[in-house]
Amino acid sequence: MQSGQDAARCRCLWNGTHRTFASGKAGRAVNDPGKPISRAYDEIVPATASELARLLEKNSSGERRPLLPVGGRTALGFGFPIARESLEVSLGRLDQVLDFPARDMTVTVEAGCRMGILQEQLRQEGQRLPIDIPMAHRATAGGVVACNPGGPRRFGFGTMRDYVIGIGAVTAGGQPFRAGGRVVKNVAGYDLCKLLVGSGGSLAVISEVTFKLKPVAAASALGWACFDQGAMVNDLLTDMSTSQARSVAIELLGPKAARQISAESRQQLPEGPLLVGVGLEGSRAEVDWQAEVVERELRAGGANNVVWKEEAAAVAMWSALTEFQVGAESAVTFRASLRPSRTVEFMTAAIDAGVAVQAHLGNGVVHGHLPDDTLDVGRACSIIKSLRAVAVSGGGQVLIERCEPGWQPELDLWGTARGDWELMAALKKELDPGELLSPGRGIDGARASARPIETNEVGVGG
C-alpha cells in the first residue's frame, strides 16, 4: 500500500466522543477530561513503525502540520490547549509484544501496548515492571516513557529512566532511529533512551520500547502511623535513611488525601494531622522482619498509632496511592519537586491552604489537588503562587499538570525559568528543528509561559 493510500485509510476526525475513519466506520473513544470535546482533529493511526515513518515524512515534506503523539490519552490535560490544526499520531494499533526472553528478564513491546495487559503477561512468568503507573489499563508503553509517571514505589525501585534499555523512534521528519538495545549490558552509543524518557513526545515519536524487569514480590505490607508535628516526620525520615529495613516507599498524606485514599481502597486508615506510610516488599519472612524494625522506628519517632495493611489490603492500598495523582475532579492538579528535607514544610503549607496532598516523602515529589470550591482562576493563582514561593525557597518547583480549560496562561504552568532550559531548547532544535512535535507541551511551552529567573531563586530539575 502506498503512503498516500495509508494516509487516506488512517485519517479520521476526533470529536471527543467518536472517531470516524475514512471508510465511514465509527468507533467508540475514551473521553479524556483533559481534552476539550468541542474540537475536531485529524488523526493518523499507523499499523506499523514503517508506516508511521512514511506518514510523518509525508507531513514534513507537505503540509507540515503540528503533530501530537497519543497513546492511551491519559495525559492530554498537560500543557497548553491543542491547536485545532494539529494532527494526532495515534499509536494504538502498534500494540504487540515483540520479544519476551523471560530468562533475560527483558521485554520489547510496541509503543501502543497497554501497560495493564503487559503487566498481566509478565506476572505469568513471575516478573514485572516495578513502576506504579496511574490508569495502567489505558496507559501505553510509549506514553509512560514519554510522560515518565511515578508512584509510591519510586523510592525503592527508581523511575522509568532506570528501566528503559532500548527505544525505537521516528523524528518529525520521518527518520527512524534506535537507541540502546534488547540486553541489559548494552552500553553502546549515546544514551538517547534517557533523553526521550519524560520528553512528552516533543523530541520524537516513540514506536518501540525495551524494558528490563524485576521479579514479582512474594509479599508486601504497608504500615501507617499518625504524627502530630512536621518536625517529628523530618526526624523520622532522617532515621529511616540509615534503617536496617529496606523500605520501597515512604509516603506522607494530608487529611484530605488520606480520606480519599481510604475511600478508594476501602481500607480504614488512622486519622491525624500527618499520616506516614512505609511500604515493604520481599519474601514473607523478609517483610515480617522488616515490619518489626519499621514499627519500632515509627513508635520511637513519636507515632500515635501504627496500623499494618498486608496481602489483599496492601494491594488495594498500593493501587489507591498510585491513582491519587489522577483520581480527583479538581480544577487544578499540580506536582511539586523538592528536596526531601523540605517536603514536610511544603506539605504543611498546602494542607493549611485546603489542598489534598500526597508526598513520596523519600523522593521529595508532591501531588496536590486544589480545594473543590476553587471555582475561579484568581483563587487558584493565589494558592499556586503561595505554594511556589515555599517550593522555590527550598530549591524546588511546582508544575501544573491539569487545570480548567482557559486557565493555563494565568496559572504559569511551568513556574520560574530554570537554568537548564537553554540546553533543553538546544536539544529540541537538533531533533525537531521545525518544532512540529507536541507544540506547547515541551520546552517551547515552558519558555513561552514561565517567569524569568530571579536572583534569589534556585531551580531544580523535574
Sequence and secondary structure as in RCSB ss.txt:
>XXXX:A:sequence
MQSGQDAARCRCLWNGTHRTFASGKAGRAVNDPGKPISRAYDEIVPATASELARLLEKNSSGERRPLLPVGGRTA
LGFGFPIARESLEVSLGRLDQVLDFPARDMTVTVEAGCRMGILQEQLRQEGQRLPIDIPMAHRATAGGVVACNPG
GPRRFGFGTMRDYVIGIGAVTAGGQPFRAGGRVVKNVAGYDLCKLLVGSGGSLAVISEVTFKLKPVAAASALGWA
CFDQGAMVNDLLTDMSTSQARSVAIELLGPKAARQISAESRQQLPEGPLLVGVGLEGSRAEVDWQAEVVERELRA
GGANNVVWKEEAAAVAMWSALTEFQVGAESAVTFRASLRPSRTVEFMTAAIDAGVAVQAHLGNGVVHGHLPDDTL
DVGRACSIIKSLRAVAVSGGGQVLIERCEPGWQPELDLWGTARGDWELMAALKKELDPGELLSPGRGIDGARASA
RPIETNEVGVGG
>XXXX:A:secstr
  HHHHHHHH EEE SSEEEETTS EEE    TTS TT  EEEE  SSHHHHHHHHHHHHHTT   EEEESS SS
TTSSS   TT EEEE TT   EEE  GGGTEEEEETT BHHHHHHHHHTTTEE     TTTTT BHHHHHHH   
 TTHHHH  GGGTEEEEEEE TTS EEEEE SSTT   S  HHHHHTT TTSS EEEEEEEE EE  SEEEEEEE
EES HHHHHHHHHHHTT SS  SEEEEE HHHHHHHHHHHT     SSEEEEEEEEESHHHHHHHHHHHHHHHHH
TT S EEEEETHHHHHHHHHHHHHHHH   SEEEEEE  HHHHHHHHHHHHHTT EEEEETTTTEEEEE  TT  
SHHHHHHHHHHHHHHHHHTT EEEEEEE TT HHHHTTT B  TTHHHHHHHHHHH TT  BSTTSSHHHHHHH 
B   TT      
